[in-house]
Amino acid sequence: MTLIGRTRVRAVETLGLDSPGNRNALSAALVGELGAALADCAEDGGVRAVVLTHTGTTFSAGADLRDPPRPEALVELLRQIVELPKPVVARVTGHVRAGGLGLLAACDMAVASHRATFAFTEVRIGVAPAVISLPLLPRADPRALARHCLTGERFDAAEAVRTGLLTAAGDDADAVLEPILDGLRRSSPQALAETKRLLTARVLEAFDRDAADLTALSARLFSSAQAREGMTAFLERRDPEWAV
């Protein structure tokens, strides 16, 4: 069963996360398949830009707690999006949680409908947004991130735009996306690649400097006693023992 849907219209390749049964959680299989699809797009001269979207009511619920990817694999996927020599635009019409926000931050642009909601839920299960901070910290508002990452609160699309997680939002995500794709289709492939290289330089500096340390931090936290309690509580639909 394929986990990534693929369609192409006028040189724009749409990759759809297609595992709605687990809310498009980032399993080892989904991360691997998405990476392979992105690699195909990088090599295909017929692809001018990539749209990353989803089926179901959730863009991504974050790491699959039953089949999580290796932290190194998630780092590789996020870097692949950042380094892809073609613009990657996220299209969101549902909920985004935890590691799913890392995908948004890695994309060059992201649009959403006003139905979308967002939350950094890592702190609620005893871990931290370690790996996803690589594309996130260079691109988003520090004060807003402090609130959202430390509290795990849910916030709406308007706040996501203000924070820098989204480029734009509206009642209809496709209407918001249309002028962006029109602009990309009118742009030179060479110019897009070199302009993207300029825009992502600071993000890639963070990967070069911090990826190894943050990968180790993620692995340590996910194997901790508090993370085991947090994940168990989440799967059992109860409060963890530290909730007061």
Order of alpha helices (4+ residues) and beta strands (2+ residues): beta-beta-alpha-beta-beta-alpha-beta-beta-alpha-beta-beta-alpha-alpha-beta-alpha-beta-alpha-alpha-alpha-alpha
